[in-house]
Amino acid sequence: MREYGNPVIGGFFPDPSVCRVGDDYYLVCSSFEYFPGVPIFHSRDLVHWQQIGNVLDRPSQLRLRPGIPASRGIYAPTIRYHDGRFYLITTLVGAGGTFIVSSDRPEGPWSDPVWLDLPGIDPDLAWDENGDCWCAVSGTNVARIDPRRGTVLEGPYPAWPGTGMQFPEAPHLYRIGDWWYLLIAEGGTARGHCVSVARARSPRGPYEPAPANPILTHRSTNRPIQSTGHADLVQAADGTWWMLLLGTRPRGATPGFHVLGRETFLIPVTWQDGWPATGPVEEHHPAPSTWHPLPEPASQDDFDSPSLAPYWISPRSRPPTSWSLTERPGWLTLHATGPTLDRPGHTFIGRRQQHHDCRIQARMDPGTATGGLCIRLDEAHHYDLETGGGHVRVIARIGPLRQQVASRPLPPGPVTLAIDIRTHDILPPSLTSSDQLDSDPLGVFATGPDTITLSAGGEPLAELDGRYLSTEVATGFTGRVIGMYAAEGSAAFDWFAYQPTQS
């Protein structure tokens, strides 16, 4: 029997929402403080996904002020298809509230926002048999709205507060048979996360909870996948039902550290006595009946295209004067807009880390600029491999501390910068080999999730503990992003390569 591996979309792609149009599936995720916002994926089998763009790819759609904190911004979008048009609803937290965009094509262009005066986050859209549109928000409250004008026509009504756990959120409404089902997340988006469901004859309620709630949770288990929740249901063309949801994969010693952010997982759903039911989220599951593999993505971007690939993102904004693909054809040129990565306003273009073990390289011509490679969670948690002033150095920013860890002279001309990330097994001291004890006598690296090695010109400069670039240390809702930056002057990059490796 064919199997698929979880996660189906690795890396910082949380809060998945999915819709089916014929034989095609479209999925969107939260993007928080990054621009462009709301990555959108396409699949023919729910397993193999290709990013086809970003829904919010223009400043007129998404304005993230420079001072907006990390892990604010775009929360939990929902994508739906109705009457020949795609609709997406989401909340811009800290900068405006809830809005709707729409498009005839999933690739876009998507419309400018239609703002909706409805408090709450994690909004959802569903249409009834009369064509009326209903919106559910965290809490959970339900209102009838006009999605084209952004007006609330009825409500909001208090629908169902969940089973009593904290943060009832991520509501999704479905009309299935004679029932309206309300699927929510509870317990917080950390280790207590779970999925619960209720149903009613009308979207207004009253809702009765499922007797088996929560229908999915990994809390208080030692499963390798944790924080399972924030789910969306979809029925495949063959009639089977599936659930897309987020989860994390902690590594290292207690409490465990997840560094890739919350990722997208897929599990089958069955129906028992009129209620959706699932098993646990396993690393491997029997595959859906349809199977449409995709070519392996290119490991290297040579910057020969007229535009940036959709996976490239920047914190808060990407001013057109801060980068160019034409100024030096075949190179990505970055112009500094801020002097440090420790504060918003800098020039950075990166991509999500999607594998626990990987190697990232970039060929850079620093000229007289200051810049290089950075692996970051936010402005207060990042490691930099920086060139400038005839030297290459490693800088570690961990909370309030900023330290230059290593430095050496750098000859003039282009240089290849590299970041290698490797995980390792956690062994009790009695089982640790003498070689390991000699190289790491305190067992420091063996308790973190991974080791990050930063190199220039093929020579390592420093090895750093990866736990300080984890959610458990930095807090927040995002995962690692790795990319290129300029902090002074203009720096040019000939290519950027991302390759998964074996531990």
Residue pairs with C-beta under 8 A, 6 or more apart in sequence:
1 286
1 287
2 286
2 287
2 291
3 284
3 285
3 286
3 287
4 47
4 266
4 284
4 285
4 287
4 288
5 283
5 284
6 225
6 247
6 265
6 266
6 267
6 281
6 282
6 283
6 284
6 285
7 247
7 249
7 263
7 264
7 265
7 266
8 46
8 47
8 48
8 49
8 244
8 264
8 265
8 266
9 16
9 27
9 29
9 41
9 49
9 263
9 264
10 260
10 263
10 354
10 355
11 260
11 261
11 263
11 352
11 353
11 354
11 355
11 479
12 260
12 261
12 262
12 263
12 352
12 353
12 478
12 479
12 480
12 481
13 29
13 39
13 261
13 262
13 263
13 264
13 352
14 29
14 30
14 230
14 246
14 261
14 262
14 263
14 264
14 477
15 29
15 30
15 75
15 76
15 77
15 122
15 170
15 230
15 246
15 262
16 27
16 28
16 29
16 230
16 232
16 244
16 245
16 246
16 264
17 27
17 28
17 29
17 76
17 77
17 78
17 79
17 172
17 232
17 244
18 25
18 26
18 27
18 46
18 79
18 232
18 234
18 244
19 25
19 26
19 79
19 80
19 81
19 86
19 234
20 26
20 81
20 234
20 235
20 236
20 237
21 81
22 237
23 44
23 237
23 290
24 42
24 43
24 44
25 42
25 43
25 44
25 45
25 46
25 234
26 40
26 41
26 42
26 79
26 81
26 86
26 106
27 40
27 41
27 42
27 43
27 49
27 79
27 244
27 264
28 38
28 39
28 40
28 41
28 55
28 77
28 78
28 79
28 88
29 38
29 39
29 41
29 77
29 264
30 38
30 74
30 75
30 76
30 77
30 90
30 477
31 37
31 38
31 39
31 54
31 56
31 73
31 74
31 313
32 70
32 71
32 72
32 73
32 74
32 75
32 477
32 478
33 64
33 68
33 69
33 70
33 71
33 72
33 73
33 315
33 316
33 478
34 73
34 313
34 314
34 315
34 316
34 478
34 481
35 56
35 62
35 64
35 313
35 314
35 315
35 316
35 317
35 318
36 54
36 56
36 57
36 62
36 310
36 313
36 318
37 54
37 55
37 56
37 57
37 61
37 62
37 73
37 74
38 54
38 55
38 56
38 74
38 77
38 88
38 90
39 51
39 53
39 54
39 55
39 310
39 311
40 51
40 52
40 53
40 54
40 55
40 79
40 106
40 107
41 49
41 50
41 51
41 52
42 49
42 50
42 52
42 106
43 49
43 50
43 292
44 290
44 292
45 287
45 288
45 290
45 291
45 292
46 234
46 236
46 242
46 244
46 266
46 288
47 266
47 287
47 288
47 291
48 292
48 293
48 294
49 294
50 294
51 310
51 311
52 106
52 107
52 310
53 106
53 107
53 108
53 310
54 310
55 61
55 77
55 88
55 101
55 103
55 108
55 110
56 62
56 74
56 101
56 110
57 108
57 110
58 109
58 112
59 317
60 112
61 101
61 110
61 112
61 113
62 74
62 92
63 95
63 317
64 73
64 95
64 316
64 317
65 95
65 316
66 316
66 317
66 344
66 345
67 344
68 94
68 95
68 316
68 344
69 94
70 315
70 377
70 378
70 379
70 476
70 478
71 378
71 475
71 476
71 477
71 478
72 93
72 94
72 95
73 92
73 93
73 94
73 95
73 316
74 90
74 91
74 92
74 93
75 90
75 91
75 92
75 93
75 121
75 122
76 90
76 91
76 121
76 122
76 123
76 169
76 170
76 230
77 88
77 89
77 90
78 88
78 89
78 90
78 122
78 123
78 124
78 125
78 172
78 232
79 86
79 87
79 88
80 86
80 87
80 88
80 125
80 126
80 127
81 87
82 125
82 127
82 133
83 131
84 104
85 102
85 103
85 104
86 102
86 103
86 104
86 105
86 106
86 110
87 100
87 101
87 102
87 125
87 147
88 100
88 101
88 102
88 110
89 98
89 99
89 100
89 116
89 123
89 124
89 125
89 135
89 147
90 98
90 99
90 123
91 97
91 98
91 99
91 120
91 121
91 122
91 123
92 98
92 99
93 121
96 115
97 115
97 116
97 117
97 119
98 115
98 116
98 118
98 120
98 121
98 123
98 137
99 113
99 114
99 115
99 116
99 150
100 113
100 114
100 116
100 125
100 147
100 150
101 110
101 111
101 112
101 113
101 114
102 110
102 111
102 114
102 147
102 148
103 109
103 110
103 111
114 147
114 148
114 149
114 150
115 150
116 123
116 135
116 145
116 150
116 151
116 152
117 150
117 151
117 152
118 135
118 137
118 143
118 145
118 152
118 156
119 137
120 137
120 138
120 139
120 141
121 137
121 138
121 169
122 137
122 138
122 169
122 170
122 171
123 135
123 136
123 137
124 135
124 136
124 137
124 171
124 172
124 173
125 133
125 134
125 135
125 147
126 133
126 134
126 136
126 172
126 173
126 174
126 175
126 203
127 133
127 134
128 134
128 175
128 203
129 175
132 144
132 153
133 144
133 145
133 146
133 147
134 142
134 143
134 144
134 145
134 173
134 203
135 142
135 143
135 144
135 145
135 147
136 142
136 159
136 171
136 172
136 173
136 182
137 143
137 156
137 171
138 167
138 168
138 169
138 170
138 171
139 158
139 159
139 161
139 168
139 169
139 171
140 158
140 159
140 160
140 161
140 162
140 168
140 169
140 171
140 182
140 184
141 155
141 156
141 157
141 158
141 159
142 155
142 156
142 157
142 159
142 173
142 182
142 203
142 204
142 205
143 152
143 153
143 154
143 155
143 156
143 157
144 152
144 153
144 154
144 155
144 203
145 151
145 152
145 153
146 153
155 204
157 204
157 205
159 171
159 182
159 200
159 203
159 204
159 205
159 207
160 168
160 182
160 184
160 198
160 205
160 207
160 209
161 168
162 168
162 184
162 186
162 196
163 186
163 196
163 209
163 213
163 214
165 186
165 187
165 188
165 192
165 194
166 186
166 187
166 188
166 192
167 185
167 186
167 187
167 188
167 189
168 184
168 185
168 186
169 184
169 185
169 186
169 230
170 183
170 184
170 185
170 229
170 230
170 231
171 182
171 183
171 184
172 182
172 183
172 184
172 231
172 232
172 233
173 180
173 181
173 182
173 203
174 180
174 181
174 183
174 233
178 201
179 199
179 200
179 201
179 274
180 199
180 200
180 201
180 202
180 203
181 197
181 198
181 199
181 233
181 276
182 197
182 198
182 199
182 200
182 207
183 195
183 196
183 197
183 231
183 232
183 233
183 276
184 195
184 196
184 197
184 198
185 193
185 194
185 195
185 196
185 229
185 230
185 231
186 193
186 194
186 195
186 196
186 214
186 229
187 193
187 194
187 214
187 217
187 219
187 229
189 227
189 229
189 230
189 246
189 262
189 477
190 227
191 218
191 219
191 226
191 227
192 217
192 219
193 217
193 218
193 219
193 227
193 228
193 229
193 230
193 246
194 214
194 216
194 217
194 219
194 228
194 229
195 214
195 215
195 216
195 217
195 228
195 229
195 230
195 231
195 243
195 245
195 278
196 209
196 210
196 213
196 214
196 215
197 209
197 210
197 213
197 215
197 275
197 276
198 207
198 208
198 209
198 210
199 207
199 208
199 210
199 274
199 275
200 206
200 207
200 208
210 275
211 275
212 275
212 277
215 275
215 276
215 277
215 278
216 228
216 229
216 231
216 243
216 245
216 267
216 278
216 280
216 281
217 228
217 229
218 225
218 226
218 227
218 228
218 247
218 280
218 281
223 280
223 281
224 249
224 283
225 247
225 248
225 249
225 265
225 281
225 282
225 283
226 247
226 248
226 249
226 250
226 256
226 258
227 246
227 247
227 248
227 258
227 262
228 245
228 246
228 247
228 265
228 281
229 245
229 246
229 247
230 245
230 246
230 262
231 243
231 244
231 245
232 243
232 244
232 245
233 241
233 242
233 243
233 269
233 276
234 241
234 242
234 243
234 244
235 241
235 242
236 242
236 288
236 289
236 290
237 290
238 288
238 289
238 290
240 268
240 269
240 288
240 289
241 268
241 269
241 270
241 271
241 276
242 266
242 267
242 268
242 269
242 288
243 266
243 267
243 268
243 269
243 276
243 278
244 264
244 265
244 266
245 264
245 265
245 267
245 281
246 262
246 263
246 264
246 265
247 262
247 263
247 265
247 281
248 258
248 260
248 261
248 262
248 263
248 471
249 258
249 260
249 263
249 356
250 256
250 257
250 258
250 449
250 472
251 257
251 258
251 259
251 356
251 423
251 449
251 450
252 426
252 447
252 448
252 449
252 450
252 467
253 426
253 446
253 447
253 448
255 472
256 449
256 472
257 448
257 449
257 466
257 467
257 470
257 471
257 472
257 473
258 449
258 470
258 471
258 472
258 479
259 353
259 356
259 449
259 450
259 466
259 469
259 470
259 471
259 479
259 480
260 352
260 353
260 354
260 355
260 356
260 479
260 480
261 352
261 471
261 477
261 478
261 479
261 480
262 477
262 479
263 479
265 281
266 285
267 278
267 279
267 281
267 282
267 285
268 278
268 279
268 285
268 286
269 276
269 277
269 278
270 276
270 277
270 278
271 277
299 497
299 498
299 499
300 495
300 496
300 497
300 498
301 309
301 495
301 496
301 497
302 330
302 494
302 495
303 325
303 330
303 331
303 332
303 493
303 494
303 495
303 496
304 330
305 325
306 325
307 325
308 323
308 325
308 332
308 349
311 351
311 352
312 349
312 350
312 351
312 483
313 349
313 350
313 351
313 352
313 481
314 347
314 348
314 349
314 350
315 344
315 346
315 348
315 379
316 344
318 349
319 337
321 335
321 337
322 334
322 335
322 336
322 337
322 347
323 332
323 333
323 334
323 335
323 347
323 349
324 332
324 333
324 335
325 331
325 332
325 333
327 333
328 492
330 494
331 365
331 492
331 493
331 494
332 349
332 484
332 492
332 493
332 496
333 490
333 491
333 492
333 493
334 347
334 349
334 371
334 484
334 485
334 486
334 490
334 491
334 492
334 493
335 347
335 486
335 489
335 490
336 346
336 347
336 369
336 370
336 371
336 486
336 487
336 488
336 489
336 490
337 345
337 346
337 347
338 344
338 345
338 346
338 347
338 487
339 346
339 487
339 488
340 346
340 487
341 348
341 374
341 376
341 379
341 382
341 384
341 397
341 485
341 487
342 379
342 380
342 397
342 402
343 379
344 379
346 485
346 487
347 485
347 486
347 487
348 374
348 376
348 483
348 484
348 485
349 483
349 484
349 485
350 374
350 376
350 481
350 482
350 483
350 484
351 481
351 482
351 483
351 498
352 479
352 480
352 481
352 482
353 375
353 421
353 479
353 480
353 481
353 482
354 500
355 500
355 501
356 421
356 423
356 449
356 450
356 503
357 421
357 422
357 423
357 450
357 500
357 501
357 502
357 503
358 420
358 421
358 498
358 499
358 500
358 501
359 418
359 419
359 420
359 421
359 497
359 498
359 499
359 501
360 373
360 375
360 418
360 419
360 420
360 421
360 482
360 496
360 497
360 498
360 499
361 416
361 417
361 418
361 419
361 496
361 497
362 373
362 416
362 417
362 484
362 493
362 495
362 496
362 497
363 414
363 415
363 416
363 493
363 494
363 495
364 371
364 372
364 373
364 387
364 414
364 415
364 416
364 417
364 484
364 491
364 492
364 493
364 494
365 413
365 414
365 491
365 492
365 493
365 494
366 372
366 387
366 388
366 410
366 415
366 491
367 489
367 490
367 491
367 492
368 489
369 387
369 388
369 486
369 487
369 488
369 489
369 490
369 491
370 386
370 387
370 388
370 389
370 486
370 487
370 488
370 489
370 491
371 386
371 387
371 388
371 484
371 485
371 486
371 487
371 488
371 489
371 491
372 384
372 385
372 386
372 387
372 392
372 417
372 484
372 485
372 491
373 384
373 385
373 417
373 418
373 419
373 454
373 482
373 483
373 484
373 485
374 382
374 383
374 384
374 385
374 482
374 483
374 484
374 485
375 382
375 383
375 419
375 421
375 452
375 469
375 480
375 481
375 482
376 382
376 383
376 469
376 480
376 481
376 482
377 469
377 470
377 471
377 474
377 476
377 478
377 479
377 480
377 481
378 474
378 476
378 478
379 397
380 397
380 398
380 399
380 400
380 474
381 397
381 398
381 399
381 468
381 469
381 473
381 474
382 397
382 469
383 394
383 395
383 396
383 397
383 419
383 452
383 454
383 464
383 469
384 394
384 395
384 396
384 397
384 485
385 392
385 393
385 394
385 417
385 418
385 419
385 454
385 455
385 456
385 461
386 392
386 393
386 394
386 395
386 487
387 410
387 415
387 417
387 456
387 491
388 487
388 488
390 409
390 410
390 412
391 407
391 408
391 409
391 410
392 407
392 408
392 410
392 415
392 417
392 456
392 457
392 461
393 404
393 405
393 406
393 407
393 408
393 461
394 404
394 405
394 406
394 407
394 454
394 461
394 462
394 464
395 402
395 403
395 404
395 405
396 402
396 403
396 405
396 464
396 468
398 468
398 473
405 461
405 462
405 464
406 454
406 461
406 462
407 461
408 456
408 459
408 461
410 456
410 457
414 494
415 456
415 457
416 456
416 457
416 458
417 454
417 455
417 456
418 453
418 454
418 455
418 456
418 458
419 452
419 453
419 454
419 455
419 482
420 452
420 453
420 455
420 501
421 450
421 451
421 452
421 453
421 466
422 450
422 451
422 453
422 501
422 503
423 449
423 450
423 503
424 445
424 446
424 450
424 451
424 503
425 446
426 446
426 447
427 436
427 446
429 443
432 443
432 446
436 446
437 443
440 446
444 465
445 451
445 463
445 465
447 467
448 465
448 466
448 467
449 466
449 467
449 470
450 466
451 463
451 464
451 465
451 466
452 463
452 464
452 465
452 466
452 469
453 460
453 462
453 463
453 464
454 460
454 461
454 462
454 463
454 464
455 461
467 473
468 474
469 480
471 477
471 478
471 479
482 498
483 496
484 491
484 493
484 496
485 491
